[in-house]
Amino acid sequence: MTKTILKDKYRIIIISFLAVVLFYSNSFAWGRHEERYHYRRGNWYRQGWFGFDVIVPALSIGAVVTSLPQGYTTVFVSGAPYYHHGNYYYRPYTGGYIVVPAPTAPASTVEQVNPYFLSVTKIAEMAFQNIPDSVIINEIQRTRSIYRLDSEAIGYLKLNKVSDRVIDYMMATANK
């Protein structure tokens, strides 16, 4: 009789432990929204149990990464920047970048640029930090960045206090 009671207690303890483990694992999406991933040594990681990093074999659409991996390229589709590395495309998102489906657009609106490209967002950040126009223009020249700005991109730059001098220079790069 006591052996049966002990077996039942152990079963209850084991089942309770497994339920807790499954509930807090990634087997279920309960309470695990917007998990952040980071890139290191050629692999994507997420924070696992007890603060240890766990390798993630693949990112899914909607995954949020804290930063872009080195060697990414920028592709503009209809004036909007998409960042590309490996098999993934990213767009700016709160606190990092979000994985998005590959952009689709007419070939004339897609432009592949060099990995040192100075993005429109980066130029807006520089202007916000009160970096002088001459320094911003020198960075555009140094990185050999070329821009084909549409009205949406120009509006974004003006909204972020980028000077007309810098915007004019950026538009002139399309003719080079």
N, C-alpha and C positions, 0 to 999 in steps of 0.2 A: 504494500500500500504506500509506504513512504517513498519507495523507488518511483512509483507512478507519479506522485506529487512532485518529486524533484525533477523528473523528466518533463512534466508539464510546465514547471517554472522555467526550466532552461529553454523550452520551446518558445514560451512567451517572451523571454529575454532576447532570444535570437531573432524571432520574428519582429519584435519591436526595433531592434538594432538595424535589421535589414530595411525595414520601412523608413527609418530615419535616413539611412544611407541613400536609398533610392530617391527619397524626397529632395534631398539636397544635392544630388548628383546632377549631371547634365542629361541624364536619361529622360528627365521631364523638364519642361520649360517653365515650371512654376516659379515665379519670382526672379527669373534669371534674364530679364530683358536688358538689352543694350550692354551686353558684356563687352569689355574692351580687350582688344588684341594688340600685341606688339610684335615687331619683326626683329629677329636677332640671328646672326650666323646662318642666314639662308632659310630660316623656318619661322612660321607664325606661332606665337605662344599666347596662352591666356593664363590667368592666375588660377591655380588649382587649390586644393585643400591645403590648409596650414601655410599658405603663402608660397608654395612651390609652383614654379611655372610648368605648364603642361603643353607639349607640342600639339598643335591643331593641324590635322592632315589637309584640310581645305577650308577656305572661308566661304560663307554663303552670302547671297545677296542680302544686304541690310546689316551685315556685320560692321561694327565700328572699330576702326584702328586708331591708335593714338598718334602715329606718325607714318609717313610714307617710307618705304624701303629705299636705300641708296640705289641710284641708277634708274629711277623712274623717269618716264618721259611724259611730256604734256601734249595732249591732243586737244585742239579747239574744235568744237562742233557747234556751228551756228553761233559763234562767239563765246560759248560757255567752255570753261576749262575742264577737261577730264584728265586725271592722272593715271598712267598705265604702267604696270610692272607685272611681269610674268603673265598669268592668265586673268588678271584682275584689273578692273577699272574703278576709280575712286572719285568722289566729289567731296568738296569741303562740307563739314558737318560740325555741330557743336562739340567742342573738345577733341576734334580730330578729323577723320575722313570716313565716309561710309562707302561700302562696296556696292556698286551699282551694275546693272547689266551693260554690256558693251553698247556704246552709243551707235545710233544709226542715223545717217544723214546723207544727202547727196554728196558725192565725192568732192565737189567744188567747195563745200563748206568745212571739210576736214583738213587740218594742217598738222603734220607731225613736226615737232621742233626738237632742238637739241636738249640734252639732259641738264644743261646749265641755264636753261630758259628762265627768265625773270618773269614770274606770273603777274597777271593784273592784280591779283590779291596781294602779292608781295609788294608791288609798287604802292598800293593803297596803304599797306602797313608802314612802309618807309615814310610816306607823306604824313601819316598820322603821328609818327615819331619825330616829326619836324626835321627830317633829314633834308638838307638843301637840294634844290632842283638840280644843281650841277652834279652832285654826287649820284643822284638817281639816274640822270642821263648818262653819266660815265659807266654806271653798272649795266645799263641797257646796252651800251656800246661794247663793254667788256664781254658780256655774255652772248653777244650777237643775236639778241632777241629781236624777233620780227612780230609785229602786231597788225591784225586786220580787225580793227575795232568797229563794232556795230553800235547803234544808239544805246542799247542796253548797257554795254560795257562802258561807254563814255559817261552815261548817267551814274553808273556805279562809282567810277573814278571821281567824278565831280562831287558826288555825295560824300565821298571819303576825303575830300579836301585836297585832291591832287591838282596841282596848278595847271593852267592852260598851256604853259610853256612845255611841261612834261607831256601832256596829252597830245599837243601838236607834234612833238618829237616822236612819240609813239606811233602816231598816224603816218608820219613821214617814213617810218621804217618799212612799211608795206611796199614802197616804191623802190626799195634798194635791191 
